[in-house]
Amino acid sequence: MNEHEALTVSQLSEVTRISVASIKFYLREGLLAAGDMTKPHRAYYSQLHIDRLRLIVALRDVGGLSIGTIREVVQTLDSGKTPTFRLISRTLNAVTANEASPLKGFASADLKPAMRELNRFLTDRGIRVQRSSAALHELARALTAIRATYPKDVPIDRLVPYVEAAEQIARHETNAGTLTGEPQFALRAAVLGTLLWERILIYLRRVLHEHLAAEVYDQNKPP
């Protein structure tokens, strides 16, 4: 028998590092299936419960989703009726919509021109994305903000190196198995990969900008 096939709630808490109170809360909210009640005195939990708890933590603590949204995600997942790519798309859309946009000053900006241009640009490159995508709307907002603040017009082709770099990274992650396999694991990997590794990308870029600035402007740099 697998060592994680007959766990008490206390043991489940120890394995997952999630408090007993939180586990019981997730049970009450219908995010976590009830344990095996066929044995006397107490419920027992398995690897399935460990995997589900790890998904819940990814969605709540990393993705910042509400309990209601997480319930919708896990119910859709358990129904088995939604293709994995749509499940991932919907969840990442919810995560993006939940994030605080750094472009608050452009919250009321007219995004329609940028949206039309981005849709044509992405379609021409064979990139499929739903028109309702929150990430696409934020991309349009970012492009609108750049064009409003730069002294010269910024053509859409300026995005080409960014798209190429982003696609290379996304394909690397996919080929590494982060978006493949069982839907539950693919969904968790997509959320963690997007939100955690995205921070790595952002801060590495800033580190390299600092490095290149020193290369160009630091007169005391070593020969």
N, C-alpha and C positions, 0 to 999 in steps of 0.2 A: 504493500500500500504506500502511495506517495505520502511523504511527511506532511504535505499541505492538504490532505484530503479529509482530515477530521480535526479541525481546530475549534476550540472554544472561542468565544468572543474575545476573551483576554489574550489568547494566543494569536488570534487574528490581528488584534491591536499591536501586539509586539512585533509581528512579522511586517506589518505595513507601516508601523510608526504613526498610526492614526489613533487618536484617543477612543476609548470605549464609548464615551458620550457621543462623539462624532459619528461613529459607526451606527449606534442606535438611532441617531437622528436621520442618517441616510436610509436606514431601514423603514422608519416611520414615514419618510417622505416618498417612499417608493422608488428610490434611486438604486437600491441594493436589494436583491432577492432575499427572501427569508432563508435561514439555514435549514439543514436537515433535521427534522423533528422526529424521525423514526426511532432514534435512540432515546432511552429514558432520561429524564431530569433536565436536559438542556439541549439547545440547538448547536449543531456543528456546521462549520464552514469549510470551504474548499479553495482550490486554486482559482476557480471561477470568481469567487468573491474577492480574492486578492487582486486579480486583474481588473475587476470592475471598480474597486476602490482606487486603484492607481489611475484609472481613467477619470473618475470623479475628481480626484485631486488635481489632475492636469487641467480639467475644464474649469474648476472653481478657483484654485489658488494661482494657476498660471494664466488661464484664459480669462479669469475674472467674470465668468458667467453666473447668472442668478440660478437659484435652485429650480425655479420654474423652467428656465431655458435648458438646464441640464436634464431635467425630467423629460422634456420633449426630445432631446438628443438620444437619451438611452431608450426611450419608448420606440423611437424610430429605428434605432439600432436593433432592438430585440424583435421588432416585427419582421425583420429580414426582407422587407418589400422595397427598400430604397437602395439603389446601386451605391457602392462604396464611394465612387467619385462624387456623387451628389450629396451624400452624407457629409463628406469632408468639406465640400464647397459650402453647404449650408452652415456648418459649424464654424468654419473660418470667417464666413460672412458675419455671423453673430459676434465672434471675437473682435473683428475689426470694427463693427458698429459700436461695440462696448468700450473701445479704447478712446481716451481723450485725445482729440486731434490737436497737434501743435499749431495748426493754422486757423485758430479761432477767429482771427481778424477777417478771414475770408469765408466765414460760415454762411453769409448771405450772398456770396458771389454767384453770378450766373455761370454755371458750369456746362451749359449745353454746348457751346462751341468747342470747348476742350473735350467733352465727352464724344462728340461726333468725330473729331479729329483722331482721338485715341482709338475709337472703335475701328476706324478705317486703317490706322497704322497697325494695330494688333492683328486685324483680319488679314491684311496683306502679308503679315509674317506667319500666318497659319496658327496664331495663338487664339484658343477658344476661351472665352470668359463670358459669364452671364451679364447682361446689361444692368441687372439689378445689383451686381457685386459691390459691396461696400468698399472693397479695396480699389476697384476701378473708380469709384466716386472720389476717394481720397487721392488717387493718382491725378484725376482731373483737377482737384482742388490745388494740389501741389504745382501742377503745370501752370494753372491760372495765377497762383501766387508768384511763381518765378517770372512770368511775363509781366506782372504788375510792378515788380520791384527792380528788374534788370533794366538798364538804360537802353539796350538794344533788343529787338525782337528775338525770341528764342524759337527757332523752327523745330518742328516735331522730330526731325532727323537727329537732333542733339540727344535724343533718348536712345539711339541705336547702341552705343557702347554699354549703356546701363542695362538694356534689354538682353544683350548678348551675355553680359556677366551674370545677370540674374538667372537666365535660362541655364547657363552652365552649372551654377550652384544648385538649382532646382533638380537638374538631371542627375547631378552627383548624388544628391540626397535620395532621389528615387532609386537609382541604381544600387545604392548602399542598403536598400531594403526598408527605408523609413516609411514609405507609402505603399508597401505591398503586404501581402499576407492577410490574416484575419481582419475583418473590418474594425473591430474594437482596437486592435493593436495599431492598425494603420491610422485610425482617427487620433489616438493618443500621440503617436509619433508626429503627425501633421501639426497638432497644436503645440507640442513641445518644440519641434523643429522650427516652426514659424516664429514663435515668441522668444525662445531662449537663444537659438543659434542666430536669429536675426540680430540680437543685441551684440553678439560676437562680431558679426559683419559690420555693424554700425561703428563700434568702438575700434575695431581694427582699421577701418577707413580713417578715423580721426587720428589714430596713432601714426599712420602712414603720412597723412597730411602734415603732421608736426615734423616728422622725419624729413620730408621733402622740403619743407620750409627752412629747416636747419641747413639742408644741403645747399639751397639757393642763396639764403640770406646771411648765414652765420659766417662772419669773416674770420672767426677764430677756430673754424673746424679743422680737425687733423688732416694733414696732407694725404 
